[in-house]
């Protein structure tokens, strides 16, 4: 999702090396147009991208996204397509975890989970969101070199999550640079 004063773009890109190539996109008038935020539109884009790779036998399609794309129903949809996701979460999103002090599972926001300065924290098979429960892995990056740690939800192995998500930044920034210069390099 890319919002400017005059337009909003919903886009799926393919990363090749350090460059991103758009596979599917929709443009909308106005800053953060409400039509751009419908989950059915996301599903349409995902189906289109997956279909592009139907002819490849051994494929591993991973969707990475920022904090806006944290809907449990959206993530379940990706999983139902035999694809993977690695999505950054807002720090106030809720998960069901066992609390030793309480002696049973309780709902906590992910920023209440233990995390570390020098190493990532992994939570396997955690229930995500009260409304549309999803079982997934939660990964909290080390916070030493970051302003705020990354809170990630994934159906990848927890160790692969940070590596996978970090690749998103290089690819998307290269794409924005190309877009602004009107040239692909």
C-alpha positions in Angstrom: 0.0 0.0 0.0 1.5 3.3 -1.0 -0.5 6.5 -0.2 0.3 9.9 -1.5 -1.8 13.2 -1.4 -3.4 12.5 -4.8 -3.4 8.7 -5.1 -3.2 5.3 -3.4 -1.6 2.2 -4.9 -2.2 -1.4 -3.8 0.6 -3.5 -5.3 2.2 -6.9 -5.3 5.8 -7.1 -6.5 8.2 -9.9 -7.2 11.7 -9.5 -5.8 14.6 -10.5 -8.1 18.0 -9.8 -6.7 17.8 -6.2 -5.3 15.0 -5.1 -7.7 11.2 -5.4 -7.4 9.0 -5.9 -10.4 5.3 -5.1 -10.1 3.1 -8.2 -10.8 -0.3 -6.8 -10.0 -1.5 -3.3 -8.9 -4.6 -1.1 -8.6 -4.6 2.7 -8.4 -7.1 4.8 -6.6 -7.8 8.5 -6.5 -7.3 10.4 -3.3 -5.2 9.8 -0.2 -5.9 6.3 1.2 -9.1 5.7 -0.7 -11.4 3.4 1.2 -11.9 1.2 -1.9 -8.2 0.3 -1.8 -8.6 -1.4 1.7 -11.2 -4.1 0.8 -10.0 -7.6 1.7 -11.6 -9.0 -1.5 -9.2 -6.8 -3.5 -6.2 -8.2 -1.6 -7.4 -11.7 -2.3 -7.8 -10.9 -6.0 -4.2 -9.8 -6.2 -2.9 -12.8 -4.3 -4.8 -15.2 -6.6 -3.4 -13.4 -9.6 0.2 -13.6 -8.3 -0.2 -17.3 -7.4 -1.6 -18.2 -10.8 1.5 -16.7 -12.5 3.5 -19.5 -11.0 1.1 -22.4 -11.5 3.5 -24.0 -14.1 6.4 -24.3 -11.6 6.3 -27.6 -9.7 8.4 -26.8 -6.7 7.5 -23.3 -5.7 7.6 -21.4 -2.4 5.6 -18.2 -2.6 6.1 -15.9 0.4 4.0 -12.8 0.9 5.6 -10.1 3.1 3.7 -7.0 4.2 3.7 -4.2 6.6 1.5 -3.5 9.6 -1.7 -2.7 7.6 -2.0 -6.3 6.3 -2.4 -8.0 9.7 -6.0 -9.4 9.3 -6.2 -13.0 10.5 -8.7 -13.8 7.7 -6.3 -12.4 5.1 -3.4 -14.5 6.6 -5.6 -17.6 6.7 -6.4 -17.0 3.0 -2.7 -17.0 2.1 -2.2 -20.2 4.1 -5.2 -21.9 2.4 -3.4 -21.3 -0.9 -0.3 -23.3 0.3 1.7 -20.1 0.4 3.6 -18.5 3.2 3.3 -15.1 4.9 5.6 -13.0 7.0 3.8 -9.8 8.1 4.7 -7.1 10.5 2.2 -6.5 13.3 1.1 -3.4 15.2 2.4 -3.7 18.8 -1.1 -3.7 20.3 -2.3 -6.8 18.4 -3.6 -9.6 20.7 -2.3 -13.2 21.2 -3.3 -16.0 23.5 -0.3 -17.1 25.6 0.2 -19.2 28.7 0.9 -17.0 31.7 2.9 -18.8 34.5 1.8 -16.3 37.1 -1.9 -16.8 36.2 -1.5 -20.5 35.6 -3.5 -20.5 32.4 -3.6 -18.9 28.9 -4.5 -15.2 28.8 -4.8 -12.6 26.0 -1.9 -10.2 25.8 -0.8 -7.5 23.4 2.3 -8.6 21.6 4.3 -5.7 23.1 3.7 -7.4 26.5 5.5 -10.5 25.4 9.1 -11.0 26.6 11.7 -9.9 24.1 15.4 -9.3 24.1 17.9 -6.6 23.2 20.6 -8.9 21.6 18.5 -11.8 20.2 15.1 -12.4 18.7 12.3 -14.0 20.7 10.2 -16.8 19.2 6.7 -17.9 20.1 5.5 -21.0 18.2 1.9 -22.0 17.5 0.4 -18.9 19.2 -3.3 -18.1 18.8 -3.6 -14.7 17.1 -6.6 -12.3 17.5 -9.7 -12.9 19.6 -12.1 -12.4 16.7 -10.7 -14.7 14.0 -8.3 -17.0 15.8 -5.3 -18.1 13.8 -2.5 -20.3 15.0 0.8 -19.0 13.8 4.4 -18.2 14.9 5.2 -14.8 16.5 8.7 -13.5 16.2 10.0 -10.4 17.9 13.3 -9.1 16.5 16.2 -8.1 18.7 15.8 -4.4 19.5 19.4 -3.3 19.9 19.8 -1.7 16.4 16.1 -0.8 15.9 14.0 2.1 17.2 11.2 -0.5 17.8 11.5 -4.2 17.4 9.7 -5.9 14.6 6.7 -7.9 15.7 6.1 -10.5 13.0 3.5 -13.1 12.4 4.4 -16.0 10.1 3.7 -19.5 9.0 7.4 -19.9 8.2 9.8 -21.3 10.7 10.5 -18.5 13.3 14.2 -18.4 12.4 13.3 -17.7 8.7 10.9 -14.9 9.5 13.4 -12.1 10.3 15.6 -13.0 7.3 12.6 -13.1 5.0 11.1 -9.9 6.3 14.3 -7.9 6.1 14.5 -8.6 2.4 11.3 -6.7 2.0 12.9 -3.4 2.8 15.6 -3.5 0.1 13.2 -4.6 -2.6 10.5 -2.1 -1.8 13.0 0.8 -1.5 14.6 -0.1 -4.8 11.2 -0.2 -6.4 10.2 3.3 -5.0 13.5 4.7 -6.2 12.8 3.3 -9.7 9.3 4.6 -9.6 10.4 8.1 -8.6 13.0 8.2 -11.4 10.6 6.8 -14.0 13.3 4.3 -14.9 14.0 0.7 -14.0 17.6 0.0 -13.6 
